[in-house]
Amino acid sequence: MSLSTTPSSIRPRFGLSSFTAALALLLLTAGASAQTTGGTGTTDATDATGTGTVTQLVTLAPAAADDFKSNVLIATAETPLAAVTTVPVVFHYAVAADAHIESKPAPHGATGHHYDQIVTADELRQGVTLHTTVDQPILWIQPSMASRVAGGGAELVVAPETWVIRRTDGSELSAGEALEWSGAEAGNLDVFPEGTSIARLKSTVGQGPLVLAAPSLSGDASYQVHVDEPSSAVGLHLVAAKAEHFHDEVATFTARLVGGTAASITSMAGHVFSPSGDVWPVQFLRERDGSFTGSHRIDALADLAPGPWTVHASAKGTDGTTVFERQVHTGFQVSLPTAELLNTVEVSTDATTSTFRFGVNAAAEGRYHVEGVIYGTSPTTGALVPAIAIQSADYFDQPGAGGVLEATVSLCGLAHLTPPFEIRDLRLMDQSRLSVVQRQRVGL
């Protein structure tokens, strides 16, 4: 692995109104020499070629506190993809004025009303205790990942007709007495791993601690026993503090019970999983409001595999009379900061088109992609509305040198709008590593 760090350059920042005035000038005047001043900075517009093309240098807006940008770049020769195209791609398209554009991704929270446990075949023959809180929980048994990797599959299935349910009063129910439906009646089993069996208990079975056994089970495989209670009011909610994280950042997670006002958690545990399956423990601590918080420092260099990272939480608790268990997981994005946009954007405009040249400081070789949405002012409402999305991608093969991503748009797509103009939702992506490396709500 080739690894180095490069401080992100500190360059002068200019006010947003410089781009507003510049683009307004470009739309209204071609072939002239001018200088426009706006906000705290200056934007030069000149027709150096005498061809009617006006070229300007416009500075990016200062990154806001909730924008996504790293102060340190990392150079690595490794990529998760074997090959990516080196062919440049440039295109733009119209965006509806009423389109909803989410410039900042919100953290994804999830609520779980289920839990599972890994048991041995011998434990399943003897009986496994299940903590249920409502009638008619859905149960499924499947070979554990370890057993499937070892070659087990359909031959390890624990058929529902072999199940036995034991109540706390000592009574024992056969599959026919306890199960409301099983097998194919559960729906499409193709979404489950091979060897999965699934069933729902009848309402007459009751709730509370129950014992699930498969006395006739043979072999020494291990199994995952899953209990799902979708009708339960008690759930475990888990969310990350933010949706996007860079390498070496500390990700923070919050877990709390939802529903069941009398319920309380007695123990909590968690783990973070990388896309390739590496696992790190997360310690959750109880807060004064009853929630639990945990954190994990992310090592993106340890795993460059594409895909979301996930955090899992498991809780045990009681409502004073009934013990419950809940598990939940949710995902978050992790990026390696391999590149950044330079502060200066060159904008060239003639009578029909406008071309944006975004300079990219790329610390690592790879394919990079920039995109943004041009907004203009509606003459009827006076509000800024989206008009044109611009996108450009190219391969940079010289680490540390970077390059230019160029996007050209037709000005007829802006003719129905008036100043001021902005480029919003500006993003730089590392396509070789499938991650966003810079995101700004307002770009120019």
ZAMARGU-4260 file (C-alpha; in steps of 0.2 Angstrom, whole numbers, plus 5000, padded with zeros to 4 digits):
<rodrens>
0) 5000/5000/5000 | 5006/5017/4995 | 5001/5030/5008 | 5004/5048/5011 | 4995/5063/5017
5) 4994/5080/5009 | 4987/5095/5018 | 4973/5103/5009 | 4978/5120/5002 | 4972/5136/5011
10) 4966/5148/4997 | 4957/5165/4998 | 4938/5163/4998 | 4926/5175/4989 | 4908/5179/4992
15) 4894/5170/4983 | 4888/5186/4974 | 4904/5186/4963 | 4897/5171/4954 | 4880/5178/4953
20) 4886/5194/4945 | 4898/5184/4934 | 4885/5172/4926 | 4872/5186/4925 | 4885/5196/4914
25) 4889/5181/4904 | 4871/5177/4900 | 4868/5195/4895 | 4885/5200/4887 | 4896/5190/4876
30) 4912/5196/4867 | 4915/5211/4880 | 4929/5214/4892 | 4922/5218/4909 | 4926/5216/4928
35) 4912/5212/4940 | 4914/5214/4959 | 4903/5206/4971 | 4903/5202/4990 | 4921/5200/4997
40) 4929/5195/4980 | 4932/5200/4962 | 4928/5190/4947 | 4937/5195/4930 | 4928/5193/4914
45) 4938/5195/4897 | 4937/5191/4879 | 4955/5187/4877 | 4953/5178/4860 | 4942/5191/4851
50) 4930/5177/4846 | 4915/5182/4857 | 4920/5170/4871 | 4920/5178/4889 | 4932/5168/4901
55) 4931/5171/4920 | 4939/5164/4935 | 4926/5161/4949 | 4930/5155/4967 | 4921/5142/4976
60) 4910/5147/4990 | 4917/5144/5008 | 4912/5126/5014 | 4899/5127/5027 | 4900/5118/5044
65) 4889/5104/5038 | 4897/5102/5021 | 4908/5086/5018 | 4926/5090/5015 | 4942/5084/5023
70) 4957/5094/5028 | 4969/5080/5024 | 4971/5070/5008 | 4976/5052/5007 | 4986/5045/4993
75) 4984/5026/4991 | 4988/5015/4976 | 4974/5002/4980 | 4957/5003/4973 | 4942/4991/4976
80) 4939/4990/4958 | 4949/4979/4946 | 4947/4992/4932 | 4937/5008/4927 | 4935/5016/4911
85) 4948/5030/4906 | 4936/5038/4894 | 4930/5056/4898 | 4911/5058/4900 | 4903/5075/4900
90) 4884/5078/4899 | 4870/5089/4906 | 4851/5088/4907 | 4837/5099/4912 | 4830/5098/4930
95) 4812/5102/4934 | 4809/5118/4944 | 4799/5109/4957 | 4812/5095/4959 | 4816/5090/4976
100) 4835/5089/4978 | 4843/5083/4994 | 4860/5091/4995 | 4864/5084/5012 | 4860/5066/5015
105) 4851/5062/5032 | 4857/5048/5043 | 4847/5033/5041 | 4839/5026/5056 | 4831/5009/5058
110) 4820/5001/5071 | 4821/4982/5075 | 4807/4972/5083 | 4817/4956/5082 | 4833/4946/5088
115) 4843/4931/5084 | 4855/4919/5092 | 4868/4906/5086 | 4865/4889/5094 | 4873/4872/5092
120) 4863/4857/5085 | 4864/4849/5102 | 4857/4865/5110 | 4843/4865/5097 | 4839/4846/5101
125) 4838/4850/5120 | 4828/4866/5117 | 4832/4885/5115 | 4823/4898/5126 | 4815/4912/5116
130) 4809/4928/5124 | 4793/4933/5116 | 4782/4948/5121 | 4767/4946/5109 | 4756/4932/5102
135) 4760/4925/5085 | 4779/4929/5083 | 4787/4923/5067 | 4802/4911/5070 | 4815/4905/5057
140) 4829/4893/5059 | 4844/4893/5046 | 4861/4886/5046 | 4874/4898/5053 | 4886/4907/5041
145) 4900/4896/5048 | 4890/4880/5043 | 4885/4887/5026 | 4904/4891/5022 | 4908/4873/5028
150) 4897/4867/5014 | 4880/4865/5023 | 4864/4870/5015 | 4848/4862/5010 | 4853/4846/5019
155) 4854/4855/5036 | 4836/4862/5035 | 4827/4860/5052 | 4809/4856/5045 | 4795/4865/5054
160) 4785/4849/5056 | 4800/4843/5067 | 4798/4858/5079 | 4792/4856/5097 | 4786/4871/5108
165) 4786/4870/5127 | 4778/4882/5138 | 4783/4888/5155 | 4769/4878/5163 | 4777/4862/5156
170) 4765/4858/5142 | 4772/4853/5126 | 4765/4857/5109 | 4768/4848/5092 | 4771/4857/5076
175) 4753/4854/5071 | 4747/4862/5088 | 4759/4876/5088 | 4762/4882/5071 | 4749/4893/5061
180) 4759/4892/5044 | 4776/4886/5039 | 4787/4883/5024 | 4781/4890/5007 | 4765/4898/5016
185) 4778/4911/5023 | 4780/4918/5006 | 4795/4919/4994 | 4809/4909/5003 | 4821/4914/4989
190) 4826/4929/4999 | 4832/4918/5013 | 4849/4908/5014 | 4847/4890/5008 | 4841/4878/5022
195) 4830/4891/5030 | 4814/4885/5038 | 4801/4898/5044 | 4784/4897/5053 | 4772/4908/5064
200) 4765/4903/5080 | 4747/4901/5083 | 4739/4914/5095 | 4734/4900/5107 | 4752/4897/5111
205) 4754/4913/5121 | 4769/4924/5125 | 4783/4925/5137 | 4797/4913/5138 | 4795/4898/5126
210) 4806/4884/5122 | 4809/4879/5104 | 4816/4861/5101 | 4820/4850/5087 | 4822/4833/5096
215) 4825/4823/5080 | 4839/4835/5073 | 4855/4826/5068 | 4872/4832/5065 | 4884/4844/5073
220) 4880/4860/5063 | 4877/4877/5071 | 4861/4887/5068 | 4854/4905/5068 | 4837/4905/5077
225) 4828/4921/5073 | 4813/4929/5083 | 4803/4942/5074 | 4789/4952/5083 | 4782/4965/5070
230) 4766/4968/5080 | 4776/4972/5096 | 4776/4990/5102 | 4794/4988/5109 | 4807/4991/5097
235) 4826/4996/5097 | 4830/5011/5086 | 4848/5015/5080 | 4855/5029/5071 | 4872/5037/5067
240) 4875/5055/5071 | 4878/5059/5053 | 4877/5049/5036 | 4895/5053/5029 | 4912/5049/5037
245) 4930/5051/5032 | 4944/5039/5036 | 4950/5042/5054 | 4934/5050/5060 | 4925/5045/5075
250) 4907/5039/5071 | 4894/5041/5084 | 4879/5030/5086 | 4863/5032/5097 | 4852/5018/5102
255) 4835/5019/5112 | 4819/5010/5115 | 4804/5015/5106 | 4786/5010/5112 | 4783/5001/5128
260) 4784/5015/5141 | 4787/5003/5155 | 4801/4994/5146 | 4819/4997/5150 | 4836/4991/5144
265) 4847/4981/5156 | 4861/4977/5144 | 4867/4984/5127 | 4881/4978/5115 | 4886/4983/5097
270) 4898/4980/5083 | 4903/4989/5067 | 4905/4979/5051 | 4915/4984/5036 | 4909/4980/5018
275) 4920/4965/5017 | 4915/4958/5034 | 4928/4964/5046 | 4921/4967/5064 | 4925/4979/5078
280) 4916/4979/5095 | 4907/4995/5100 | 4904/4999/5118 | 4887/5008/5122 | 4885/5019/5137
285) 4869/5024/5145 | 4864/5042/5144 | 4853/5052/5157 | 4838/5051/5145 | 4839/5032/5144
290) 4847/5031/5127 | 4864/5023/5124 | 4878/5030/5114 | 4893/5022/5106 | 4907/5027/5095
295) 4920/5019/5083 | 4936/5027/5075 | 4935/5022/5057 | 4950/5014/5048 | 4945/5015/5029
300) 4962/5010/5024 | 4959/4993/5032 | 4945/4990/5020 | 4943/4998/5003 | 4929/4986/4998
305) 4914/4995/4990 | 4898/4996/5000 | 4890/5003/5015 | 4897/5001/5033 | 4885/4995/5046
310) 4883/4996/5064 | 4873/4983/5074 | 4866/4984/5092 | 4859/4971/5103 | 4848/4975/5119
315) 4841/4965/5133 | 4828/4972/5144 | 4812/4970/5154 | 4795/4978/5157 | 4795/4972/5175
320) 4787/4956/5171 | 4793/4950/5154 | 4811/4949/5147 | 4813/4955/5129 | 4828/4955/5117
325) 4830/4967/5102 | 4842/4969/5088 | 4844/4982/5074 | 4857/4988/5062 | 4859/5003/5050
330) 4871/5009/5037 | 4883/5024/5035 | 4895/5030/5022 | 4914/5030/5024 | 4925/5039/5011
335) 4944/5040/5009 | 4948/5058/5005 | 4958/5056/4990 | 4954/5072/4981 | 4947/5090/4982
340) 4941/5103/4971 | 4952/5118/4968 | 4945/5135/4974 | 4945/5143/4957 | 4933/5137/4943
345) 4936/5144/4925 | 4920/5148/4916 | 4920/5152/4898 | 4904/5158/4889 | 4899/5162/4871
350) 4883/5166/4863 | 4875/5149/4866 | 4885/5139/4879 | 4894/5140/4895 | 4909/5129/4900
355) 4914/5126/4918 | 4932/5119/4921 | 4934/5112/4939 | 4952/5110/4944 | 4954/5094/4955
360) 4969/5091/4967 | 4970/5072/4966 | 4982/5064/4979 | 4978/5046/4972 | 4977/5039/4954
365) 4959/5036/4949 | 4943/5041/4940 | 4935/5056/4947 | 4917/5064/4944 | 4910/5081/4948
370) 4892/5086/4947 | 4881/5100/4952 | 4865/5109/4949 | 4863/5126/4941 | 4850/5137/4950
375) 4842/5153/4943 | 4829/5165/4950 | 4811/5162/4944 | 4804/5179/4937 | 4787/5175/4944
380) 4791/5169/4962 | 4808/5177/4965 | 4814/5160/4972 | 4830/5151/4967 | 4825/5135/4957
385) 4835/5121/4949 | 4837/5122/4930 | 4852/5111/4924 | 4862/5097/4931 | 4880/5096/4925
390) 4891/5081/4926 | 4909/5077/4921 | 4921/5062/4924 | 4939/5058/4919 | 4953/5047/4924
395) 4968/5055/4932 | 4984/5044/4931 | 4996/5056/4939 | 4994/5055/4958 | 4997/5072/4966
400) 4995/5081/4949 | 4976/5080/4947 | 4968/5088/4932 | 4952/5097/4926 | 4935/5091/4924
405) 4925/5101/4911 | 4906/5102/4909 | 4897/5112/4895 | 4879/5118/4896 | 4868/5126/4883
410) 4862/5143/4889 | 4845/5141/4882 | 4841/5131/4897 | 4843/5146/4908 | 4835/5159/4897
415) 4818/5158/4907 | 4827/5163/4923 | 4835/5179/4929 | 4850/5183/4941 | 4855/5178/4954
420) 4862/5161/4949 | 4871/5148/4959 | 4878/5131/4957 | 4872/5120/4972 | 4874/5102/4977
425) 4891/5102/4971 | 4899/5085/4973 | 4916/5077/4969 | 4917/5058/4968 | 4930/5045/4967
430) 4923/5033/4956 | 4938/5021/4958 | 4934/5019/4976 | 4915/5022/4975 | 4914/5036/4987
435) 4910/5055/4989 | 4926/5065/4993 | 4918/5082/4994 | 4900/5089/4995 | 4895/5107/4996
440) 4877/5113/4997 | 4882/5129/4988 | 4897/5128/4976 | 4897/5144/4966
</rodrens>
